[in-house]
């Protein structure tokens, strides 16, 4: 059994489509009403068919009452880290502490460049993300005196004023798959947010990936439990089992509980734009999974 000591979170991963304009907002409101903990949105600022993720998150926070919001994950190459830090903290204060920061190093470099961003190699993108996280945390840290000064290769701030401090201890959750990104996650992040669909070996890939995060955390003097393990999941609901996460709700609950108990996954985010699927996930699968995990842990 692998247990990093975190309570289970359940959320929805919604496409921020602008057609029809209110669809993503209505899905988020449905997720809030159904009792999910989190609603997240893709961030592709170069995609004209999508609402801007940050604008959408802000509007969703104003239309909901308790659900948390996050990018899944925000595109750092097109979002200046110092400005992003203030935006995140401001929305966290305005929403009563309901914002988390899913953050990515960037991909799809041609459209990033077309929007005015820099083209980076994979290694450069990892280093830039590390600098960005340092700046974000420094802006939030109002306990320190003086301005923020980070002279990096990719980002520089020279005396930026600190603040505002967020309403709660915002988690920085990194979308990572490759070894260098996994090591960065272990060193610097509060959470790891991959997608199950991108794990070529399926759930078994979590063993090696978790080990890389754990090793990097320990080498940096951190506990591996400092990094929450989340997972974007998808599948189908059916009367009979057709495969992994493809079957009835009780099968889903058993398989998600297995991921928690075997790999320490404590956050499951359902990729779906179907209100009925979101409600089923919230009202049947989430509580059943929690019961199975609690019974095993006790």
C-alpha positions as CSV (number, residue, x, y, z in Angstrom):
1,X,0.0,0.0,0.0
2,X,1.2,3.5,-0.9
3,X,-0.2,6.3,1.2
4,X,1.0,9.9,1.0
5,X,-1.5,11.0,3.6
6,X,-3.9,13.1,1.5
7,X,-7.7,13.1,1.6
8,X,-9.3,12.2,-1.7
9,X,-10.4,14.9,-4.1
10,X,-12.7,14.4,-7.1
11,X,-13.1,16.8,-9.9
12,X,-14.1,17.5,-13.5
13,X,-11.9,18.4,-16.5
14,X,-14.0,20.6,-18.7
15,X,-13.2,21.8,-22.3
16,X,-13.3,25.6,-22.3
17,X,-15.2,25.7,-25.6
18,X,-16.6,29.0,-26.7
19,X,-19.4,27.3,-28.7
20,X,-22.0,27.5,-27.2
21,X,-20.7,30.4,-25.0
22,X,-22.1,29.2,-21.7
23,X,-21.4,25.4,-22.0
24,X,-18.3,25.3,-19.9
25,X,-19.8,27.5,-17.3
26,X,-22.9,25.4,-17.0
27,X,-20.8,22.2,-16.7
28,X,-18.8,23.9,-13.8
29,X,-22.1,24.9,-12.1
30,X,-23.3,21.3,-12.5
31,X,-20.1,20.0,-10.9
32,X,-20.5,22.4,-8.0
33,X,-24.1,21.4,-7.5
34,X,-23.2,17.7,-7.7
35,X,-20.6,18.0,-4.9
36,X,-17.3,17.7,-6.7
37,X,-14.3,19.3,-5.1
38,X,-12.7,20.8,-8.1
39,X,-13.4,21.9,-11.7
40,X,-10.5,22.4,-14.1
41,X,-10.0,23.7,-17.6
42,X,-7.5,23.3,-20.4
43,X,-5.3,26.4,-21.1
44,X,-4.5,26.9,-24.8
45,X,-4.4,30.7,-25.4
46,X,-3.6,30.2,-29.0
47,X,-6.9,28.2,-29.6
48,X,-9.5,30.6,-30.9
49,X,-12.3,28.1,-30.4
50,X,-11.7,28.2,-26.6
51,X,-12.6,30.8,-24.0
52,X,-9.4,32.2,-22.3
53,X,-8.9,29.8,-19.4
54,X,-8.1,32.5,-16.8
55,X,-11.1,34.6,-17.7
56,X,-13.3,31.5,-17.7
57,X,-12.0,30.5,-14.2
58,X,-12.7,33.9,-12.8
59,X,-16.3,33.9,-14.1
60,X,-16.9,30.4,-12.9
61,X,-15.6,31.3,-9.4
62,X,-18.2,34.1,-9.4
63,X,-21.0,31.7,-10.5
64,X,-20.3,28.9,-8.0
65,X,-20.2,28.8,-4.2
66,X,-17.8,26.1,-3.0
67,X,-16.0,24.2,-5.8
68,X,-12.4,25.0,-6.4
69,X,-11.1,26.0,-9.8
70,X,-7.8,25.3,-11.5
71,X,-6.1,25.3,-14.9
72,X,-5.3,21.9,-16.2
73,X,-2.7,23.1,-16.7
74,X,-1.9,26.8,-17.3
75,X,0.5,27.5,-20.1
76,X,3.5,29.3,-18.5
77,X,5.2,30.3,-21.7
78,X,2.2,32.6,-22.5
79,X,1.6,33.7,-18.9
80,X,4.2,35.9,-17.2
81,X,4.9,34.3,-13.8
82,X,4.9,37.5,-11.8
83,X,1.6,38.7,-13.2
84,X,0.2,35.2,-13.0
85,X,1.1,35.1,-9.3
86,X,-0.9,38.2,-8.6
87,X,-3.8,37.0,-10.7
88,X,-4.0,33.7,-8.8
89,X,-3.7,35.3,-5.4
90,X,-6.3,37.9,-6.3
91,X,-8.9,35.3,-7.4
92,X,-8.1,33.2,-4.4
93,X,-8.9,36.1,-2.1
94,X,-12.1,37.1,-4.1
95,X,-13.4,33.5,-4.1
96,X,-12.7,32.7,-0.5
97,X,-9.7,30.4,-1.0
98,X,-11.0,28.3,-4.0
99,X,-8.1,28.4,-6.4
100,X,-5.3,26.0,-7.1
101,X,-2.5,26.4,-9.7
102,X,-2.1,23.7,-12.2
103,X,1.0,24.7,-14.2
104,X,2.8,23.3,-17.3
105,X,6.1,24.0,-19.0
106,X,4.3,24.4,-22.4
107,X,3.8,22.3,-25.6
108,X,2.7,23.0,-29.1
109,X,5.5,25.5,-29.7
110,X,4.5,26.7,-33.2
111,X,1.2,28.3,-31.9
112,X,3.0,29.5,-28.8
113,X,5.5,31.4,-31.0
114,X,2.6,32.6,-33.2
115,X,1.2,34.2,-30.1
116,X,4.4,36.0,-29.2
117,X,6.0,33.4,-26.9
118,X,9.5,32.1,-27.1
119,X,10.4,28.7,-28.6
120,X,12.1,26.6,-26.0
121,X,13.6,23.1,-26.1
122,X,12.2,20.6,-23.7
123,X,15.2,21.1,-21.4
124,X,14.9,24.9,-21.5
125,X,11.1,24.7,-20.8
126,X,11.8,22.7,-17.6
127,X,14.4,25.3,-16.5
128,X,12.0,28.1,-17.3
129,X,9.3,26.5,-15.3
130,X,11.6,26.2,-12.3
131,X,12.3,29.9,-12.5
132,X,8.6,30.7,-12.9
133,X,7.7,28.7,-9.7
134,X,10.4,30.5,-7.8
135,X,9.0,33.9,-8.8
136,X,5.4,32.9,-8.1
137,X,6.2,31.7,-4.6
138,X,8.3,34.8,-3.9
139,X,5.4,37.1,-5.0
140,X,3.1,35.3,-2.6
141,X,5.5,35.4,0.3
142,X,4.6,38.6,2.0
143,X,6.5,37.5,5.2
144,X,9.8,38.5,3.5
145,X,10.8,42.1,3.4
146,X,11.9,43.9,0.3
147,X,11.1,43.3,-3.3
148,X,11.4,40.1,-5.3
149,X,14.6,39.7,-7.2
150,X,15.1,36.7,-9.4
151,X,17.7,36.9,-12.2
152,X,17.1,33.8,-14.2
153,X,17.9,32.9,-17.7
154,X,14.3,33.0,-18.9
155,X,12.6,35.2,-16.3
156,X,13.9,38.2,-14.4
157,X,12.1,40.3,-11.8
158,X,14.1,43.2,-10.2
159,X,12.5,44.5,-7.1
160,X,8.8,43.5,-7.8
161,X,6.6,44.3,-4.8
162,X,5.3,41.3,-2.9
163,X,1.7,40.4,-2.6
164,X,-1.1,40.0,-2.3
165,X,-0.8,36.8,-0.2
166,X,-3.4,34.2,-1.2
167,X,-6.3,33.4,1.1
168,X,-5.0,29.9,1.5
169,X,-1.9,27.8,0.8
170,X,-2.4,27.4,-2.9
171,X,-1.1,24.1,-4.4
172,X,1.1,24.3,-7.4
173,X,0.3,21.2,-9.3
174,X,2.6,20.4,-12.2
175,X,1.7,18.5,-15.3
176,X,4.7,16.2,-15.9
177,X,5.5,13.0,-17.8
178,X,9.2,13.0,-18.6
179,X,12.1,12.3,-16.2
180,X,13.3,15.9,-15.8
181,X,9.8,17.3,-15.3
182,X,9.1,14.5,-12.7
183,X,12.3,15.5,-10.9
184,X,11.2,19.1,-10.9
185,X,7.9,18.1,-9.5
186,X,9.6,16.3,-6.6
187,X,11.8,19.3,-5.9
188,X,9.4,22.2,-6.2
189,X,5.8,21.3,-6.7
190,X,2.9,20.6,-4.3
191,X,1.2,18.2,-6.6
192,X,1.6,16.0,-9.7
193,X,-1.1,16.2,-12.4
194,X,-0.6,13.8,-15.3
195,X,-3.3,12.3,-17.6
196,X,-3.9,8.6,-17.5
197,X,-4.4,8.6,-21.3
198,X,-0.8,9.7,-21.8
199,X,0.7,6.9,-19.7
200,X,1.7,4.4,-22.5
201,X,1.9,1.5,-20.0
202,X,-1.3,2.5,-18.2
203,X,-1.5,2.6,-14.4
204,X,1.7,0.5,-14.1
205,X,3.7,3.5,-15.3
206,X,2.8,5.2,-12.0
207,X,5.3,3.0,-10.2
208,X,8.4,4.4,-11.9
209,X,7.1,7.9,-12.1
210,X,6.2,8.1,-8.5
211,X,9.6,6.8,-7.6
212,X,11.3,9.5,-9.6
213,X,9.2,12.2,-7.8
214,X,9.9,10.5,-4.4
215,X,13.7,10.4,-5.1
216,X,13.9,14.0,-6.2
217,X,11.9,15.1,-3.2
218,X,14.1,13.3,-0.7
219,X,17.3,14.5,-2.4
220,X,15.9,18.1,-1.9
221,X,15.2,17.5,1.7
222,X,11.5,17.2,1.3
223,X,9.1,14.4,2.2
224,X,7.5,12.6,-0.8
225,X,4.2,13.2,0.9
226,X,4.7,16.9,0.2
227,X,3.6,16.2,-3.3
228,X,0.0,15.2,-3.8
229,X,-0.6,12.7,-6.6
230,X,-3.6,13.6,-8.9
231,X,-4.7,12.0,-12.1
232,X,-6.9,13.1,-15.0
233,X,-9.0,10.1,-15.9
234,X,-11.5,9.2,-18.7
235,X,-13.5,6.2,-19.7
236,X,-17.1,5.0,-20.2
237,X,-20.0,4.1,-18.0
238,X,-21.7,0.8,-19.0
239,X,-23.8,-1.9,-17.5
240,X,-21.1,-4.5,-17.8
241,X,-17.3,-4.3,-17.7
242,X,-15.6,-3.6,-21.0
243,X,-12.1,-2.8,-19.6
244,X,-10.3,-0.5,-17.2
245,X,-12.6,2.4,-16.2
246,X,-15.1,1.2,-18.7
247,X,-18.0,-0.3,-16.9
248,X,-20.5,0.2,-14.1
249,X,-20.0,2.6,-11.2
250,X,-19.0,-0.1,-8.7
251,X,-16.2,-1.1,-11.0
252,X,-15.0,2.5,-11.4
253,X,-14.9,2.8,-7.6
254,X,-12.9,-0.4,-7.1
255,X,-10.4,0.6,-9.8
256,X,-10.0,4.2,-8.5
257,X,-9.6,2.9,-5.0
258,X,-6.9,0.5,-6.3
259,X,-5.0,3.5,-7.8
260,X,-5.2,5.2,-4.4
261,X,-4.1,2.2,-2.4
262,X,-1.4,1.0,-4.8
263,X,0.0,4.2,-6.1
264,X,-1.1,6.9,-3.6
265,X,-3.3,8.8,-6.1
266,X,-5.5,11.1,-4.0
267,X,-7.1,13.2,-6.7
268,X,-9.2,12.0,-9.6
269,X,-10.4,14.5,-12.3
270,X,-12.9,13.2,-14.8
271,X,-12.4,14.4,-18.3
272,X,-16.0,14.8,-19.5
273,X,-18.3,17.4,-21.0
274,X,-21.3,15.3,-20.2
275,X,-23.4,16.6,-17.3
276,X,-24.9,13.2,-16.6
277,X,-21.4,11.6,-16.4
278,X,-20.2,14.4,-14.0
279,X,-23.2,13.9,-11.7
280,X,-22.7,10.1,-11.7
281,X,-19.0,10.5,-10.9
282,X,-19.8,12.9,-8.0
283,X,-22.8,11.2,-6.5
284,X,-22.0,7.5,-6.9
285,X,-18.4,6.9,-7.8
286,X,-16.7,9.4,-5.5
287,X,-18.4,8.3,-2.3
288,X,-18.0,4.6,-3.1
289,X,-14.3,5.1,-3.7
290,X,-13.9,7.0,-0.5
291,X,-15.7,4.2,1.4
292,X,-13.5,1.5,-0.1
293,X,-10.3,3.4,0.6
294,X,-11.3,4.2,4.2
295,X,-12.2,0.6,4.8
296,X,-8.9,-0.7,3.6
297,X,-6.9,2.0,5.5
298,X,-8.7,1.2,8.7
